[in-house]
Amino acid sequence: MPPTFIAAAELDVFRDEDLSYAARLQAAGVPVEPHLYPGAYHAFDLFAPEAAVSAAYVHAWYGYLRRRFAARQP
């Protein structure tokens, strides 16, 4: 499995499932970068893109993508 970024919102109904999946991937040796966003709900970044928690998510996600693509070998 490829390295994986997992973002979970604290108030999302899928939070426990997301975090469990991240833990299972890690246990299987997959590099995982899990993020839990306190006070956030499902699709928080779409419903409140101006919120600080959304900015933190976007910063983490884009940073992850930059690091992963920079690490790729041609």
CNS distance restraints for C-alpha pairs under 8 A (distance, minus, plus):
assign (resid   1 and name CA) (resid  30 and name CA) 6.27 0.50 0.50
assign (resid   2 and name CA) (resid  30 and name CA) 6.86 0.50 0.50
assign (resid   2 and name CA) (resid  31 and name CA) 7.49 0.50 0.50
assign (resid   3 and name CA) (resid  30 and name CA) 6.06 0.50 0.50
assign (resid   3 and name CA) (resid  31 and name CA) 4.75 0.50 0.50
assign (resid   3 and name CA) (resid  32 and name CA) 5.76 0.50 0.50
assign (resid   3 and name CA) (resid  33 and name CA) 7.95 0.50 0.50
assign (resid   4 and name CA) (resid  30 and name CA) 7.56 0.50 0.50
assign (resid   4 and name CA) (resid  31 and name CA) 6.37 0.50 0.50
assign (resid   4 and name CA) (resid  32 and name CA) 4.76 0.50 0.50
assign (resid   4 and name CA) (resid  33 and name CA) 6.20 0.50 0.50
assign (resid   5 and name CA) (resid  32 and name CA) 5.90 0.50 0.50
assign (resid   5 and name CA) (resid  33 and name CA) 4.81 0.50 0.50
assign (resid   5 and name CA) (resid  34 and name CA) 5.93 0.50 0.50
assign (resid   5 and name CA) (resid  35 and name CA) 7.84 0.50 0.50
assign (resid   5 and name CA) (resid  61 and name CA) 7.61 0.50 0.50
assign (resid   5 and name CA) (resid  64 and name CA) 7.41 0.50 0.50
assign (resid   6 and name CA) (resid  18 and name CA) 7.16 0.50 0.50
assign (resid   6 and name CA) (resid  19 and name CA) 7.98 0.50 0.50
assign (resid   6 and name CA) (resid  22 and name CA) 6.85 0.50 0.50
assign (resid   6 and name CA) (resid  32 and name CA) 7.32 0.50 0.50
assign (resid   6 and name CA) (resid  33 and name CA) 6.22 0.50 0.50
assign (resid   6 and name CA) (resid  34 and name CA) 4.70 0.50 0.50
assign (resid   6 and name CA) (resid  35 and name CA) 6.09 0.50 0.50
assign (resid   7 and name CA) (resid  18 and name CA) 7.77 0.50 0.50
assign (resid   7 and name CA) (resid  34 and name CA) 5.98 0.50 0.50
assign (resid   7 and name CA) (resid  35 and name CA) 4.71 0.50 0.50
assign (resid   7 and name CA) (resid  36 and name CA) 5.99 0.50 0.50
assign (resid   7 and name CA) (resid  37 and name CA) 7.49 0.50 0.50
assign (resid   7 and name CA) (resid  57 and name CA) 7.76 0.50 0.50
assign (resid   8 and name CA) (resid  12 and name CA) 7.29 0.50 0.50
assign (resid   8 and name CA) (resid  14 and name CA) 7.68 0.50 0.50
assign (resid   8 and name CA) (resid  15 and name CA) 5.42 0.50 0.50
assign (resid   8 and name CA) (resid  18 and name CA) 6.26 0.50 0.50
assign (resid   8 and name CA) (resid  19 and name CA) 7.19 0.50 0.50
assign (resid   8 and name CA) (resid  34 and name CA) 7.76 0.50 0.50
assign (resid   8 and name CA) (resid  35 and name CA) 6.08 0.50 0.50
assign (resid   8 and name CA) (resid  36 and name CA) 4.81 0.50 0.50
assign (resid   8 and name CA) (resid  37 and name CA) 6.23 0.50 0.50
assign (resid   9 and name CA) (resid  15 and name CA) 6.09 0.50 0.50
assign (resid   9 and name CA) (resid  36 and name CA) 5.73 0.50 0.50
assign (resid   9 and name CA) (resid  37 and name CA) 4.85 0.50 0.50
assign (resid   9 and name CA) (resid  38 and name CA) 6.59 0.50 0.50
assign (resid   9 and name CA) (resid  39 and name CA) 7.26 0.50 0.50
assign (resid   9 and name CA) (resid  40 and name CA) 4.86 0.50 0.50
assign (resid   9 and name CA) (resid  41 and name CA) 5.29 0.50 0.50
assign (resid   9 and name CA) (resid  42 and name CA) 6.23 0.50 0.50
assign (resid   9 and name CA) (resid  44 and name CA) 7.81 0.50 0.50
assign (resid  10 and name CA) (resid  15 and name CA) 6.21 0.50 0.50
assign (resid  10 and name CA) (resid  36 and name CA) 6.29 0.50 0.50
assign (resid  10 and name CA) (resid  37 and name CA) 5.64 0.50 0.50
assign (resid  10 and name CA) (resid  38 and name CA) 5.05 0.50 0.50
assign (resid  10 and name CA) (resid  39 and name CA) 5.70 0.50 0.50
assign (resid  10 and name CA) (resid  40 and name CA) 5.50 0.50 0.50
assign (resid  10 and name CA) (resid  41 and name CA) 6.47 0.50 0.50
assign (resid  11 and name CA) (resid  15 and name CA) 7.12 0.50 0.50
assign (resid  11 and name CA) (resid  38 and name CA) 7.72 0.50 0.50
assign (resid  11 and name CA) (resid  39 and name CA) 6.27 0.50 0.50
assign (resid  11 and name CA) (resid  40 and name CA) 5.68 0.50 0.50
assign (resid  11 and name CA) (resid  41 and name CA) 4.66 0.50 0.50
assign (resid  11 and name CA) (resid  42 and name CA) 7.15 0.50 0.50
assign (resid  12 and name CA) (resid  40 and name CA) 7.32 0.50 0.50
assign (resid  12 and name CA) (resid  41 and name CA) 4.83 0.50 0.50
assign (resid  12 and name CA) (resid  42 and name CA) 4.87 0.50 0.50
assign (resid  13 and name CA) (resid  42 and name CA) 7.53 0.50 0.50
assign (resid  14 and name CA) (resid  18 and name CA) 6.03 0.50 0.50
assign (resid  15 and name CA) (resid  19 and name CA) 6.20 0.50 0.50
assign (resid  16 and name CA) (resid  20 and name CA) 5.96 0.50 0.50
assign (resid  17 and name CA) (resid  21 and name CA) 6.09 0.50 0.50
assign (resid  18 and name CA) (resid  22 and name CA) 6.28 0.50 0.50
assign (resid  19 and name CA) (resid  23 and name CA) 6.22 0.50 0.50
assign (resid  19 and name CA) (resid  34 and name CA) 7.52 0.50 0.50
assign (resid  20 and name CA) (resid  24 and name CA) 6.18 0.50 0.50
assign (resid  21 and name CA) (resid  25 and name CA) 6.17 0.50 0.50
assign (resid  22 and name CA) (resid  26 and name CA) 6.19 0.50 0.50
assign (resid  22 and name CA) (resid  32 and name CA) 6.54 0.50 0.50
assign (resid  22 and name CA) (resid  34 and name CA) 6.60 0.50 0.50
assign (resid  23 and name CA) (resid  27 and name CA) 6.09 0.50 0.50
assign (resid  24 and name CA) (resid  28 and name CA) 6.27 0.50 0.50
assign (resid  25 and name CA) (resid  29 and name CA) 6.50 0.50 0.50
assign (resid  25 and name CA) (resid  30 and name CA) 5.25 0.50 0.50
assign (resid  25 and name CA) (resid  31 and name CA) 7.60 0.50 0.50
assign (resid  25 and name CA) (resid  32 and name CA) 7.02 0.50 0.50
assign (resid  26 and name CA) (resid  30 and name CA) 5.03 0.50 0.50
assign (resid  26 and name CA) (resid  31 and name CA) 6.20 0.50 0.50
assign (resid  26 and name CA) (resid  32 and name CA) 6.10 0.50 0.50
assign (resid  37 and name CA) (resid  53 and name CA) 6.82 0.50 0.50
assign (resid  37 and name CA) (resid  57 and name CA) 7.71 0.50 0.50
assign (resid  38 and name CA) (resid  53 and name CA) 7.97 0.50 0.50
assign (resid  40 and name CA) (resid  44 and name CA) 5.95 0.50 0.50
assign (resid  40 and name CA) (resid  53 and name CA) 7.20 0.50 0.50
assign (resid  43 and name CA) (resid  47 and name CA) 6.37 0.50 0.50
assign (resid  44 and name CA) (resid  48 and name CA) 5.64 0.50 0.50
assign (resid  44 and name CA) (resid  49 and name CA) 7.29 0.50 0.50
assign (resid  44 and name CA) (resid  54 and name CA) 6.66 0.50 0.50
assign (resid  45 and name CA) (resid  49 and name CA) 4.82 0.50 0.50
assign (resid  45 and name CA) (resid  51 and name CA) 7.86 0.50 0.50
assign (resid  45 and name CA) (resid  53 and name CA) 7.83 0.50 0.50
assign (resid  45 and name CA) (resid  54 and name CA) 4.71 0.50 0.50
assign (resid  45 and name CA) (resid  55 and name CA) 7.89 0.50 0.50
assign (resid  45 and name CA) (resid  57 and name CA) 7.55 0.50 0.50
assign (resid  45 and name CA) (resid  58 and name CA) 7.98 0.50 0.50
assign (resid  48 and name CA) (resid  54 and name CA) 6.91 0.50 0.50
assign (resid  49 and name CA) (resid  54 and name CA) 5.49 0.50 0.50
assign (resid  49 and name CA) (resid  55 and name CA) 7.08 0.50 0.50
assign (resid  50 and name CA) (resid  54 and name CA) 6.69 0.50 0.50
assign (resid  50 and name CA) (resid  55 and name CA) 6.97 0.50 0.50
assign (resid  51 and name CA) (resid  55 and name CA) 6.44 0.50 0.50
assign (resid  52 and name CA) (resid  56 and name CA) 6.18 0.50 0.50
assign (resid  53 and name CA) (resid  57 and name CA) 6.24 0.50 0.50
assign (resid  54 and name CA) (resid  58 and name CA) 6.19 0.50 0.50
assign (resid  55 and name CA) (resid  59 and name CA) 6.03 0.50 0.50
assign (resid  56 and name CA) (resid  60 and name CA) 6.15 0.50 0.50
assign (resid  57 and name CA) (resid  61 and name CA) 6.04 0.50 0.50
assign (resid  58 and name CA) (resid  62 and name CA) 5.95 0.50 0.50
assign (resid  59 and name CA) (resid  63 and name CA) 5.90 0.50 0.50
assign (resid  60 and name CA) (resid  64 and name CA) 6.05 0.50 0.50
assign (resid  61 and name CA) (resid  65 and name CA) 6.29 0.50 0.50
assign (resid  62 and name CA) (resid  66 and name CA) 6.11 0.50 0.50
assign (resid  63 and name CA) (resid  67 and name CA) 6.18 0.50 0.50
assign (resid  64 and name CA) (resid  68 and name CA) 6.12 0.50 0.50
assign (resid  65 and name CA) (resid  69 and name CA) 6.04 0.50 0.50
assign (resid  66 and name CA) (resid  70 and name CA) 5.97 0.50 0.50
assign (resid  67 and name CA) (resid  71 and name CA) 6.13 0.50 0.50
assign (resid  68 and name CA) (resid  72 and name CA) 6.56 0.50 0.50
